[in-house]
Amino acid sequence: MYEYFLDEWEDYGPLAMEEVRRYLNRTKRSRELHHKITDYIPYGVNSNTRYYHPYPIYFTKASGTRIWDVDENEYIDFNMGYGTLMVGHANPILVEELKNQLENGMLYTYPYDLLEELADIIPEQFDIDMFRFSNSGSEAVMFAIRLARAFTGRDKIVKLEGSYHGTYDYMLVSTFPSWGLMGPRRFPLSVVESLGVPDLVEDYTIIVPFNNVEALKMVLEEEADEIAAFIIEPVMMNCGIIPPKNNYLRNVKKLSREYDILLIFDEVKTAMRAHPGTAAQLFGVEPDLITMAKAIGGGASISLLGGDEDIMSLIAPGERPARPSVMHAGTYNANPFALRSLYVTLTEILTEDAYPKMLKLNKMLKKGYQEIFNEFGINAYIETFGVSGTIIFSKRKVYDFRSYLKTNMDLWHPYYISMLNRGIIPMATGPEEMWTISVQHTEEDIIQHLEVARESARAITETHRFIKENW
Ligand SMILES: Cc1ncc(COP(=O)(O)O)c(C=O)c1O
């Protein structure tokens, strides 16, 4: 199958083809493995986002900032599990604590006494009244939406064009729509993004552009009485990184009060990213419900749904006398292994004093990239949030999904392969993704990253030239 995908690379020109051939040579065992398992596992991956052309690399072990593939190539990892591993790989503190936990069992399916300690720290750390744990960001989002609907008695949800909130049917709308389908900028159409999601979802998920208070206001004016909530990433982190404009979040909150809908902050990516707390705290805007996952768990499958007591207390087993309750359950929810991992991460690793070094390294990486762009005349800039950053292949500042689509995403692919060929996983897979600095990254890691980025600059400039001259 990979031969077929090589055709895609020809469009990027001879240098990109040279890099792909080099990739094929150094990842033979990955190719073999991929070939074999694609007969059984669609595309050879268990999450669509892990696939890329011509085939993904398969890994065997990781430690610190290093990760090794099946061909015994070593990489410095700046993906860090899509930002989940701010603790770094196999963090020694976690390894020790989790070994102890395993000896005491990894699944009880009964409440675990560690919850007492978590009840002492979580509400204060994240400014929430009550919380429940699940296993993934998608689940937390699904439960947040269920709660919002239950609380308001309305069914429609407003979400941003281009935002990704996981795999819940109602959220698989306009996550990355194509130009032909998306309708006018101020009134985007709802585009279902997966086969198998019923068309009726389009009627329940309303799409608005980011950083545009007027567009949100128009939707609310028209149909607020059918809308349960507006769900938003306070910083968009699934089409590069797009910060909110001045006062946008404050105005969104104001509108949500004016029109009496709930505000849900999906902080699966933004929580813990810039400080040991949420983006809500950073921007001083308090949502009604908040979802978190990724970095909070130190790599374990755990997510958190939190919010105000009046909403959260709708979650209850069985029927209440006065009103029916909201279902929230899961065999693996708050299992001792994941709970211990989260507890240790929050209390011993991602503490206040861990941040200055990570933030400094991220600044260093940003500055280094900007120097490379200047030196090679590449039209790109770096956008960061906290310990993460990404390359936006454009000179103009991106402010919503459509402006993001106008960036030169094609240049990302040769850049990425060229970096991999030289032992650096520069970021998570896909131009819309980002890198994450962990507590285990060092200045030396950043220096090596930048050295390789300088070597890879030619892959970018040559591809750009080729596309300009030939397309
Ligand atoms: C903002 C946001 N919400 C939800 C999710 C879904 O999380 P998970 O992959 O843990 O289901 C993601 C995943 O990347 C995300 O970025």
The ligand as a MOL file (V3000), in Angstrom:
LIG
                    3D

  0  0  0     0  0            999 V3000
M  V30 BEGIN CTAB
M  V30 COUNTS 16 16 0 0 0
M  V30 BEGIN ATOM
M  V30 1 C -9.4130 19.6560 22.7300 0
M  V30 2 C -9.5830 18.1760 22.7010 0
M  V30 3 N -10.6950 17.6240 23.2210 0
M  V30 4 C -10.8970 16.2920 23.2430 0
M  V30 5 C -9.9660 15.4390 22.7160 0
M  V30 6 C -10.1920 13.9670 22.7440 0
M  V30 7 O -9.3750 13.3920 23.6840 0
M  V30 8 P -9.0610 11.8130 23.6190 0
M  V30 9 O -8.2000 11.6020 22.4300 0
M  V30 10 O -8.3870 11.5390 24.9310 0
M  V30 11 O -10.3790 11.1250 23.5040 0
M  V30 12 C -8.7970 15.9570 22.1580 0
M  V30 13 C -7.7760 15.0730 21.5920 0
M  V30 14 O -6.7810 15.4470 21.0800 0
M  V30 15 C -8.6020 17.3590 22.1380 0
M  V30 16 O -7.5050 17.9120 21.6170 0
M  V30 END ATOM
M  V30 BEGIN BOND
M  V30 1 1 1 2
M  V30 2 1 2 3
M  V30 3 2 2 15
M  V30 4 2 3 4
M  V30 5 1 4 5
M  V30 6 1 5 6
M  V30 7 2 5 12
M  V30 8 1 6 7
M  V30 9 1 7 8
M  V30 10 2 8 9
M  V30 11 1 8 10
M  V30 12 1 8 11
M  V30 13 1 12 13
M  V30 14 1 12 15
M  V30 15 2 13 14
M  V30 16 1 15 16
M  V30 END BOND
M  V30 END CTAB
M  END
